[in-house]
Amino acid sequence: MRGRPLLCTVLKPLGCSARRLAELAYGFARAGVDLIKDDHGLVDQAPAPFGERLERCQEAVARANGETGGNTLYFPNVTSVASVMSDRAGAARRAGCRGVLVNALPAGLGAVGEIAATTGLAIMSHPALAGAFFQPDHGFAPAVLLGDVFRVAGSDAVIYPNVGGRFTFSAATCAAINARLRGPLGRVAPAFPAPGGGIDAARVPHWIERYGADTIFLIGASLYAQPDPIAAAGQVVAAVKRHSHG
């Protein structure tokens, strides 16, 4: 078992070329970030078509790993209709990716398990559209939808909006999601909580204390807000390693 949490960052914004996204992927991988995922809005737009983006970004991460001895993984966003998702996931596996990002609700929860079963890829599920379910008097409790339902569907990691970020989940809700993703659930394997949605890079040590090592911390906007996002990512990686070894 790892003694520290995993760090994940995001390739964005929409409108960047595949070449530019690959440059970012290379830099983040060189900095030692564990996981690099496509932003949930990056799908197959003209500036960065899926096939070109997949090839360029995976090559960039593999090249960086070869130079540093690192193990950074790239997770492309394969979200689409079922037949196209299957093709994209297969292409990701052939390119050497170990996992993919899926917008689980727009894609359909059944598609998550189908990709996992047919490709063996790890699935990181994004909560796009989930807010529509979280009403005061109807819908799902966030811990049930994101902690149980997404996990049963086949997710290996579930992104959710952390307390204190751009969204409105409480500390108790976040703790409940974490507990449901990690706790016993019949024969269903545990999944990683992946809190994001505005985590300040400077506060990552605080969240490690709160959530523990079995967590993927998703840091995007606070890196892009810096003059040099790659250098900022390296500083966060170093801080996490110091904290975990201290």
ChimeraX commands (.cxc) that place a marker at each C-alpha (Angstrom):
marker #1 position 0.00,0.00,0.00 radius 0.5
marker #1 position 1.26,3.47,-0.82 radius 0.5
marker #1 position 2.31,5.70,2.02 radius 0.5
marker #1 position 1.06,8.86,0.34 radius 0.5
marker #1 position -1.96,10.00,-1.63 radius 0.5
marker #1 position -1.97,10.30,-5.39 radius 0.5
marker #1 position -1.98,13.66,-7.14 radius 0.5
marker #1 position -4.05,14.22,-10.27 radius 0.5
marker #1 position -4.16,17.25,-12.51 radius 0.5
marker #1 position -6.18,18.28,-15.53 radius 0.5
marker #1 position -5.48,19.07,-19.18 radius 0.5
marker #1 position -7.38,22.21,-20.17 radius 0.5
marker #1 position -8.78,24.66,-21.20 radius 0.5
marker #1 position -11.15,23.86,-24.02 radius 0.5
marker #1 position -9.81,25.37,-27.22 radius 0.5
marker #1 position -6.19,24.31,-26.72 radius 0.5
marker #1 position -4.61,22.34,-29.53 radius 0.5
marker #1 position -3.69,18.71,-29.04 radius 0.5
marker #1 position -0.05,19.78,-29.31 radius 0.5
marker #1 position -0.45,22.30,-26.48 radius 0.5
marker #1 position -2.26,19.78,-24.27 radius 0.5
marker #1 position 0.55,17.29,-24.89 radius 0.5
marker #1 position 3.10,19.93,-23.85 radius 0.5
marker #1 position 1.21,20.36,-20.59 radius 0.5
marker #1 position 1.00,16.60,-20.11 radius 0.5
marker #1 position 4.75,16.28,-20.62 radius 0.5
marker #1 position 5.46,19.04,-18.12 radius 0.5
marker #1 position 3.12,17.68,-15.46 radius 0.5
marker #1 position 4.57,14.19,-15.88 radius 0.5
marker #1 position 8.12,15.56,-15.58 radius 0.5
marker #1 position 6.99,17.31,-12.39 radius 0.5
marker #1 position 5.97,13.95,-10.90 radius 0.5
marker #1 position 2.17,14.23,-10.92 radius 0.5
marker #1 position 0.72,10.70,-10.63 radius 0.5
marker #1 position -2.35,11.04,-12.86 radius 0.5
marker #1 position -3.09,13.44,-15.69 radius 0.5
marker #1 position -6.65,13.42,-16.94 radius 0.5
marker #1 position -8.45,15.23,-19.71 radius 0.5
marker #1 position -10.80,17.91,-18.50 radius 0.5
marker #1 position -14.35,16.58,-18.51 radius 0.5
marker #1 position -15.26,18.98,-21.32 radius 0.5
marker #1 position -12.49,17.74,-23.62 radius 0.5
marker #1 position -14.10,15.14,-25.85 radius 0.5
marker #1 position -13.68,15.41,-29.63 radius 0.5
marker #1 position -13.66,19.11,-30.46 radius 0.5
marker #1 position -11.93,20.43,-33.56 radius 0.5
marker #1 position -8.95,22.05,-31.78 radius 0.5
marker #1 position -7.98,18.74,-30.15 radius 0.5
marker #1 position -9.72,15.74,-31.76 radius 0.5
marker #1 position -9.81,12.64,-29.59 radius 0.5
marker #1 position -7.49,10.50,-31.70 radius 0.5
marker #1 position -4.78,13.12,-32.05 radius 0.5
marker #1 position -5.05,14.15,-28.41 radius 0.5
marker #1 position -4.78,10.56,-27.24 radius 0.5
marker #1 position -1.71,9.88,-29.35 radius 0.5
marker #1 position 0.11,13.08,-28.51 radius 0.5
marker #1 position -0.64,13.14,-24.78 radius 0.5
marker #1 position 0.10,9.46,-24.16 radius 0.5
marker #1 position 3.37,9.76,-26.10 radius 0.5
marker #1 position 4.31,12.86,-24.09 radius 0.5
marker #1 position 3.67,11.15,-20.76 radius 0.5
marker #1 position 5.53,8.00,-21.80 radius 0.5
marker #1 position 8.48,10.11,-22.95 radius 0.5
marker #1 position 8.55,12.00,-19.65 radius 0.5
marker #1 position 8.40,8.74,-17.70 radius 0.5
marker #1 position 11.29,7.40,-19.73 radius 0.5
marker #1 position 13.35,10.45,-18.87 radius 0.5
marker #1 position 12.57,10.55,-15.16 radius 0.5
marker #1 position 11.87,6.92,-14.28 radius 0.5
marker #1 position 8.41,8.03,-13.18 radius 0.5
marker #1 position 5.07,6.26,-13.44 radius 0.5
marker #1 position 2.67,9.01,-14.43 radius 0.5
marker #1 position -0.55,7.81,-16.08 radius 0.5
marker #1 position -2.68,9.63,-18.65 radius 0.5
marker #1 position -6.47,9.14,-18.55 radius 0.5
marker #1 position -8.21,10.40,-21.72 radius 0.5
marker #1 position -11.89,11.32,-21.64 radius 0.5
marker #1 position -13.72,8.68,-23.70 radius 0.5
marker #1 position -17.28,9.92,-23.02 radius 0.5
marker #1 position -19.64,9.54,-25.98 radius 0.5
marker #1 position -22.45,7.28,-27.13 radius 0.5
marker #1 position -21.91,3.63,-26.22 radius 0.5
marker #1 position -20.41,2.38,-29.48 radius 0.5
marker #1 position -18.01,5.31,-29.79 radius 0.5
marker #1 position -17.00,5.02,-26.12 radius 0.5
marker #1 position -16.08,1.38,-26.67 radius 0.5
marker #1 position -13.94,2.30,-29.67 radius 0.5
marker #1 position -12.24,5.12,-27.78 radius 0.5
marker #1 position -11.54,2.97,-24.75 radius 0.5
marker #1 position -10.03,0.30,-26.99 radius 0.5
marker #1 position -7.85,2.90,-28.67 radius 0.5
marker #1 position -6.72,4.17,-25.26 radius 0.5
marker #1 position -5.72,0.67,-24.19 radius 0.5
marker #1 position -3.83,0.05,-27.43 radius 0.5
marker #1 position -2.02,3.37,-26.99 radius 0.5
marker #1 position -0.77,2.22,-23.59 radius 0.5
marker #1 position -3.18,4.04,-21.28 radius 0.5
marker #1 position -4.01,2.27,-18.03 radius 0.5
marker #1 position -7.28,4.09,-17.42 radius 0.5
marker #1 position -9.84,6.54,-18.78 radius 0.5
marker #1 position -12.12,9.33,-17.63 radius 0.5
marker #1 position -15.89,8.89,-18.06 radius 0.5
marker #1 position -18.65,11.44,-17.43 radius 0.5
marker #1 position -20.68,8.68,-15.85 radius 0.5
marker #1 position -24.20,10.14,-15.87 radius 0.5
marker #1 position -24.20,11.62,-19.40 radius 0.5
marker #1 position -22.64,8.40,-20.72 radius 0.5
marker #1 position -24.93,6.10,-18.72 radius 0.5
marker #1 position -23.86,4.16,-15.66 radius 0.5
marker #1 position -24.01,0.87,-17.55 radius 0.5
marker #1 position -21.29,2.13,-19.89 radius 0.5
marker #1 position -18.88,2.49,-16.97 radius 0.5
marker #1 position -19.05,-1.18,-16.08 radius 0.5
marker #1 position -19.01,-2.23,-19.72 radius 0.5
marker #1 position -15.74,-0.43,-20.38 radius 0.5
marker #1 position -14.20,-1.81,-17.21 radius 0.5
marker #1 position -15.27,-5.37,-18.07 radius 0.5
marker #1 position -14.24,-5.34,-21.72 radius 0.5
marker #1 position -10.97,-3.41,-21.54 radius 0.5
marker #1 position -9.62,-3.91,-18.02 radius 0.5
marker #1 position -8.91,-0.17,-17.85 radius 0.5
marker #1 position -9.27,1.74,-14.61 radius 0.5
marker #1 position -12.27,4.08,-14.64 radius 0.5
marker #1 position -12.21,7.55,-13.13 radius 0.5
marker #1 position -15.80,8.82,-13.03 radius 0.5
marker #1 position -16.64,12.50,-13.23 radius 0.5
marker #1 position -19.84,13.76,-11.52 radius 0.5
marker #1 position -21.13,15.91,-14.39 radius 0.5
marker #1 position -24.95,16.31,-14.08 radius 0.5
marker #1 position -24.95,14.87,-10.55 radius 0.5
marker #1 position -26.05,18.19,-9.07 radius 0.5
marker #1 position -29.48,17.66,-10.61 radius 0.5
marker #1 position -30.02,14.75,-8.21 radius 0.5
marker #1 position -29.10,16.61,-5.01 radius 0.5
marker #1 position -32.32,18.40,-4.13 radius 0.5
marker #1 position -33.47,19.11,-0.57 radius 0.5
marker #1 position -36.68,17.09,-0.85 radius 0.5
marker #1 position -36.00,14.51,-3.55 radius 0.5
marker #1 position -33.24,12.79,-5.48 radius 0.5
marker #1 position -30.18,11.06,-4.05 radius 0.5
marker #1 position -28.00,11.88,-1.10 radius 0.5
marker #1 position -24.55,12.69,-2.56 radius 0.5
marker #1 position -22.94,9.90,-0.54 radius 0.5
marker #1 position -25.36,7.35,-2.02 radius 0.5
marker #1 position -25.02,8.45,-5.65 radius 0.5
marker #1 position -21.28,9.18,-5.70 radius 0.5
marker #1 position -20.22,6.79,-2.95 radius 0.5
marker #1 position -22.38,3.73,-3.64 radius 0.5
marker #1 position -24.01,3.94,-7.08 radius 0.5
marker #1 position -20.93,5.15,-8.96 radius 0.5
marker #1 position -18.87,2.51,-7.19 radius 0.5
marker #1 position -21.29,-0.31,-7.98 radius 0.5
marker #1 position -21.34,0.86,-11.61 radius 0.5
marker #1 position -17.63,0.03,-11.87 radius 0.5
marker #1 position -15.75,3.19,-10.95 radius 0.5
marker #1 position -12.23,2.81,-9.58 radius 0.5
marker #1 position -12.07,6.48,-8.60 radius 0.5
marker #1 position -14.87,9.01,-8.18 radius 0.5
marker #1 position -14.36,12.75,-8.52 radius 0.5
marker #1 position -16.50,14.92,-6.27 radius 0.5
marker #1 position -16.55,18.63,-5.29 radius 0.5
marker #1 position -14.62,19.06,-2.09 radius 0.5
marker #1 position -15.78,21.25,0.78 radius 0.5
marker #1 position -14.44,24.79,0.59 radius 0.5
marker #1 position -14.05,24.79,-3.17 radius 0.5
marker #1 position -16.28,26.20,-5.89 radius 0.5
marker #1 position -19.27,24.07,-4.86 radius 0.5
marker #1 position -21.36,23.54,-1.77 radius 0.5
marker #1 position -20.75,20.09,-0.29 radius 0.5
marker #1 position -20.31,20.11,3.49 radius 0.5
marker #1 position -17.42,18.52,5.34 radius 0.5
marker #1 position -19.81,15.84,6.61 radius 0.5
marker #1 position -20.98,15.02,3.06 radius 0.5
marker #1 position -17.39,14.70,1.84 radius 0.5
marker #1 position -16.52,12.43,4.75 radius 0.5
marker #1 position -19.57,10.30,4.01 radius 0.5
marker #1 position -18.61,9.95,0.32 radius 0.5
marker #1 position -15.10,8.88,1.30 radius 0.5
marker #1 position -16.41,6.33,3.78 radius 0.5
marker #1 position -18.82,4.81,1.26 radius 0.5
marker #1 position -16.19,4.57,-1.46 radius 0.5
marker #1 position -13.76,2.78,0.86 radius 0.5
marker #1 position -16.06,0.73,3.08 radius 0.5
marker #1 position -17.36,-2.84,2.70 radius 0.5
marker #1 position -19.95,-3.27,-0.04 radius 0.5
marker #1 position -20.44,-6.96,-0.72 radius 0.5
marker #1 position -18.08,-8.13,-3.44 radius 0.5
marker #1 position -17.64,-4.63,-4.88 radius 0.5
marker #1 position -14.05,-3.43,-4.70 radius 0.5
marker #1 position -13.31,-0.15,-2.91 radius 0.5
marker #1 position -12.79,2.96,-5.01 radius 0.5
marker #1 position -10.58,5.99,-4.54 radius 0.5
marker #1 position -12.18,9.24,-3.41 radius 0.5
marker #1 position -10.97,12.01,-5.74 radius 0.5
marker #1 position -11.89,15.35,-4.16 radius 0.5
marker #1 position -11.53,18.33,-6.48 radius 0.5
marker #1 position -13.54,21.33,-7.58 radius 0.5
marker #1 position -11.22,24.06,-6.42 radius 0.5
marker #1 position -8.68,22.48,-4.04 radius 0.5
marker #1 position -6.01,25.07,-3.31 radius 0.5
marker #1 position -2.60,23.52,-3.98 radius 0.5
marker #1 position -1.22,25.20,-0.86 radius 0.5
marker #1 position -3.76,23.39,1.34 radius 0.5
marker #1 position -3.06,19.86,0.13 radius 0.5
marker #1 position -1.18,18.90,3.34 radius 0.5
marker #1 position -4.30,19.92,5.30 radius 0.5
marker #1 position -6.47,17.65,3.16 radius 0.5
marker #1 position -4.02,14.77,3.52 radius 0.5
marker #1 position -4.44,15.04,7.29 radius 0.5
marker #1 position -8.22,15.12,6.87 radius 0.5
marker #1 position -8.67,12.36,4.27 radius 0.5
marker #1 position -5.64,10.10,4.58 radius 0.5
marker #1 position -3.35,8.43,2.07 radius 0.5
marker #1 position -5.95,6.39,0.18 radius 0.5
marker #1 position -7.11,9.45,-1.75 radius 0.5
marker #1 position -6.54,11.02,-5.16 radius 0.5
marker #1 position -6.31,14.79,-4.86 radius 0.5
marker #1 position -7.46,16.56,-8.01 radius 0.5
marker #1 position -5.74,19.91,-8.46 radius 0.5
marker #1 position -6.36,21.98,-11.56 radius 0.5
marker #1 position -7.44,25.60,-11.33 radius 0.5
marker #1 position -5.03,26.55,-8.54 radius 0.5
marker #1 position -2.12,25.36,-10.70 radius 0.5
marker #1 position -3.33,27.17,-13.81 radius 0.5
marker #1 position -3.71,30.34,-11.75 radius 0.5
marker #1 position 0.06,30.40,-11.24 radius 0.5
marker #1 position 2.47,32.03,-13.72 radius 0.5
marker #1 position 4.08,28.62,-14.30 radius 0.5
marker #1 position 1.61,25.73,-13.73 radius 0.5
marker #1 position 4.31,23.10,-14.24 radius 0.5
marker #1 position 6.59,24.59,-11.59 radius 0.5
marker #1 position 3.61,24.91,-9.26 radius 0.5
marker #1 position 2.79,21.23,-9.80 radius 0.5
marker #1 position 6.36,20.28,-8.91 radius 0.5
marker #1 position 6.08,22.23,-5.69 radius 0.5
marker #1 position 2.88,20.40,-4.74 radius 0.5
marker #1 position 4.48,17.02,-5.51 radius 0.5
marker #1 position 7.45,17.91,-3.30 radius 0.5
marker #1 position 5.19,19.12,-0.50 radius 0.5
marker #1 position 3.16,15.90,-0.56 radius 0.5
marker #1 position 6.29,13.77,-0.43 radius 0.5
marker #1 position 7.71,15.81,2.46 radius 0.5
marker #1 position 4.43,15.60,4.33 radius 0.5
marker #1 position 4.05,11.88,3.78 radius 0.5
marker #1 position 7.61,11.08,4.81 radius 0.5
marker #1 position 7.59,13.46,7.75 radius 0.5
marker link #1:1,2 radius 0.2
marker link #1:2,3 radius 0.2
marker link #1:3,4 radius 0.2
marker link #1:4,5 radius 0.2
marker link #1:5,6 radius 0.2
marker link #1:6,7 radius 0.2
marker link #1:7,8 radius 0.2
marker link #1:8,9 radius 0.2
marker link #1:9,10 radius 0.2
marker link #1:10,11 radius 0.2
marker link #1:11,12 radius 0.2
marker link #1:12,13 radius 0.2
marker link #1:13,14 radius 0.2
marker link #1:14,15 radius 0.2
marker link #1:15,16 radius 0.2
marker link #1:16,17 radius 0.2
marker link #1:17,18 radius 0.2
marker link #1:18,19 radius 0.2
marker link #1:19,20 radius 0.2
marker link #1:20,21 radius 0.2
marker link #1:21,22 radius 0.2
marker link #1:22,23 radius 0.2
marker link #1:23,24 radius 0.2
marker link #1:24,25 radius 0.2
marker link #1:25,26 radius 0.2
marker link #1:26,27 radius 0.2
marker link #1:27,28 radius 0.2
marker link #1:28,29 radius 0.2
marker link #1:29,30 radius 0.2
marker link #1:30,31 radius 0.2
marker link #1:31,32 radius 0.2
marker link #1:32,33 radius 0.2
marker link #1:33,34 radius 0.2
marker link #1:34,35 radius 0.2
marker link #1:35,36 radius 0.2
marker link #1:36,37 radius 0.2
marker link #1:37,38 radius 0.2
marker link #1:38,39 radius 0.2
marker link #1:39,40 radius 0.2
marker link #1:40,41 radius 0.2
marker link #1:41,42 radius 0.2
marker link #1:42,43 radius 0.2
marker link #1:43,44 radius 0.2
marker link #1:44,45 radius 0.2
marker link #1:45,46 radius 0.2
marker link #1:46,47 radius 0.2
marker link #1:47,48 radius 0.2
marker link #1:48,49 radius 0.2
marker link #1:49,50 radius 0.2
marker link #1:50,51 radius 0.2
marker link #1:51,52 radius 0.2
marker link #1:52,53 radius 0.2
marker link #1:53,54 radius 0.2
marker link #1:54,55 radius 0.2
marker link #1:55,56 radius 0.2
marker link #1:56,57 radius 0.2
marker link #1:57,58 radius 0.2
marker link #1:58,59 radius 0.2
marker link #1:59,60 radius 0.2
marker link #1:60,61 radius 0.2
marker link #1:61,62 radius 0.2
marker link #1:62,63 radius 0.2
marker link #1:63,64 radius 0.2
marker link #1:64,65 radius 0.2
marker link #1:65,66 radius 0.2
marker link #1:66,67 radius 0.2
marker link #1:67,68 radius 0.2
marker link #1:68,69 radius 0.2
marker link #1:69,70 radius 0.2
marker link #1:70,71 radius 0.2
marker link #1:71,72 radius 0.2
marker link #1:72,73 radius 0.2
marker link #1:73,74 radius 0.2
marker link #1:74,75 radius 0.2
marker link #1:75,76 radius 0.2
marker link #1:76,77 radius 0.2
marker link #1:77,78 radius 0.2
marker link #1:78,79 radius 0.2
marker link #1:79,80 radius 0.2
marker link #1:80,81 radius 0.2
marker link #1:81,82 radius 0.2
marker link #1:82,83 radius 0.2
marker link #1:83,84 radius 0.2
marker link #1:84,85 radius 0.2
marker link #1:85,86 radius 0.2
marker link #1:86,87 radius 0.2
marker link #1:87,88 radius 0.2
marker link #1:88,89 radius 0.2
marker link #1:89,90 radius 0.2
marker link #1:90,91 radius 0.2
marker link #1:91,92 radius 0.2
marker link #1:92,93 radius 0.2
marker link #1:93,94 radius 0.2
marker link #1:94,95 radius 0.2
marker link #1:95,96 radius 0.2
marker link #1:96,97 radius 0.2
marker link #1:97,98 radius 0.2
marker link #1:98,99 radius 0.2
marker link #1:99,100 radius 0.2
marker link #1:100,101 radius 0.2
marker link #1:101,102 radius 0.2
marker link #1:102,103 radius 0.2
marker link #1:103,104 radius 0.2
marker link #1:104,105 radius 0.2
marker link #1:105,106 radius 0.2
marker link #1:106,107 radius 0.2
marker link #1:107,108 radius 0.2
marker link #1:108,109 radius 0.2
marker link #1:109,110 radius 0.2
marker link #1:110,111 radius 0.2
marker link #1:111,112 radius 0.2
marker link #1:112,113 radius 0.2
marker link #1:113,114 radius 0.2
marker link #1:114,115 radius 0.2
marker link #1:115,116 radius 0.2
marker link #1:116,117 radius 0.2
marker link #1:117,118 radius 0.2
marker link #1:118,119 radius 0.2
marker link #1:119,120 radius 0.2
marker link #1:120,121 radius 0.2
marker link #1:121,122 radius 0.2
marker link #1:122,123 radius 0.2
marker link #1:123,124 radius 0.2
marker link #1:124,125 radius 0.2
marker link #1:125,126 radius 0.2
marker link #1:126,127 radius 0.2
marker link #1:127,128 radius 0.2
marker link #1:128,129 radius 0.2
marker link #1:129,130 radius 0.2
marker link #1:130,131 radius 0.2
marker link #1:131,132 radius 0.2
marker link #1:132,133 radius 0.2
marker link #1:133,134 radius 0.2
marker link #1:134,135 radius 0.2
marker link #1:135,136 radius 0.2
marker link #1:136,137 radius 0.2
marker link #1:137,138 radius 0.2
marker link #1:138,139 radius 0.2
marker link #1:139,140 radius 0.2
marker link #1:140,141 radius 0.2
marker link #1:141,142 radius 0.2
marker link #1:142,143 radius 0.2
marker link #1:143,144 radius 0.2
marker link #1:144,145 radius 0.2
marker link #1:145,146 radius 0.2
marker link #1:146,147 radius 0.2
marker link #1:147,148 radius 0.2
marker link #1:148,149 radius 0.2
marker link #1:149,150 radius 0.2
marker link #1:150,151 radius 0.2
marker link #1:151,152 radius 0.2
marker link #1:152,153 radius 0.2
marker link #1:153,154 radius 0.2
marker link #1:154,155 radius 0.2
marker link #1:155,156 radius 0.2
marker link #1:156,157 radius 0.2
marker link #1:157,158 radius 0.2
marker link #1:158,159 radius 0.2
marker link #1:159,160 radius 0.2
marker link #1:160,161 radius 0.2
marker link #1:161,162 radius 0.2
marker link #1:162,163 radius 0.2
marker link #1:163,164 radius 0.2
marker link #1:164,165 radius 0.2
marker link #1:165,166 radius 0.2
marker link #1:166,167 radius 0.2
marker link #1:167,168 radius 0.2
marker link #1:168,169 radius 0.2
marker link #1:169,170 radius 0.2
marker link #1:170,171 radius 0.2
marker link #1:171,172 radius 0.2
marker link #1:172,173 radius 0.2
marker link #1:173,174 radius 0.2
marker link #1:174,175 radius 0.2
marker link #1:175,176 radius 0.2
marker link #1:176,177 radius 0.2
marker link #1:177,178 radius 0.2
marker link #1:178,179 radius 0.2
marker link #1:179,180 radius 0.2
marker link #1:180,181 radius 0.2
marker link #1:181,182 radius 0.2
marker link #1:182,183 radius 0.2
marker link #1:183,184 radius 0.2
marker link #1:184,185 radius 0.2
marker link #1:185,186 radius 0.2
marker link #1:186,187 radius 0.2
marker link #1:187,188 radius 0.2
marker link #1:188,189 radius 0.2
marker link #1:189,190 radius 0.2
marker link #1:190,191 radius 0.2
marker link #1:191,192 radius 0.2
marker link #1:192,193 radius 0.2
marker link #1:193,194 radius 0.2
marker link #1:194,195 radius 0.2
marker link #1:195,196 radius 0.2
marker link #1:196,197 radius 0.2
marker link #1:197,198 radius 0.2
marker link #1:198,199 radius 0.2
marker link #1:199,200 radius 0.2
marker link #1:200,201 radius 0.2
marker link #1:201,202 radius 0.2
marker link #1:202,203 radius 0.2
marker link #1:203,204 radius 0.2
marker link #1:204,205 radius 0.2
marker link #1:205,206 radius 0.2
marker link #1:206,207 radius 0.2
marker link #1:207,208 radius 0.2
marker link #1:208,209 radius 0.2
marker link #1:209,210 radius 0.2
marker link #1:210,211 radius 0.2
marker link #1:211,212 radius 0.2
marker link #1:212,213 radius 0.2
marker link #1:213,214 radius 0.2
marker link #1:214,215 radius 0.2
marker link #1:215,216 radius 0.2
marker link #1:216,217 radius 0.2
marker link #1:217,218 radius 0.2
marker link #1:218,219 radius 0.2
marker link #1:219,220 radius 0.2
marker link #1:220,221 radius 0.2
marker link #1:221,222 radius 0.2
marker link #1:222,223 radius 0.2
marker link #1:223,224 radius 0.2
marker link #1:224,225 radius 0.2
marker link #1:225,226 radius 0.2
marker link #1:226,227 radius 0.2
marker link #1:227,228 radius 0.2
marker link #1:228,229 radius 0.2
marker link #1:229,230 radius 0.2
marker link #1:230,231 radius 0.2
marker link #1:231,232 radius 0.2
marker link #1:232,233 radius 0.2
marker link #1:233,234 radius 0.2
marker link #1:234,235 radius 0.2
marker link #1:235,236 radius 0.2
marker link #1:236,237 radius 0.2
marker link #1:237,238 radius 0.2
marker link #1:238,239 radius 0.2
marker link #1:239,240 radius 0.2
marker link #1:240,241 radius 0.2
marker link #1:241,242 radius 0.2
marker link #1:242,243 radius 0.2
marker link #1:243,244 radius 0.2
marker link #1:244,245 radius 0.2
marker link #1:245,246 radius 0.2
view
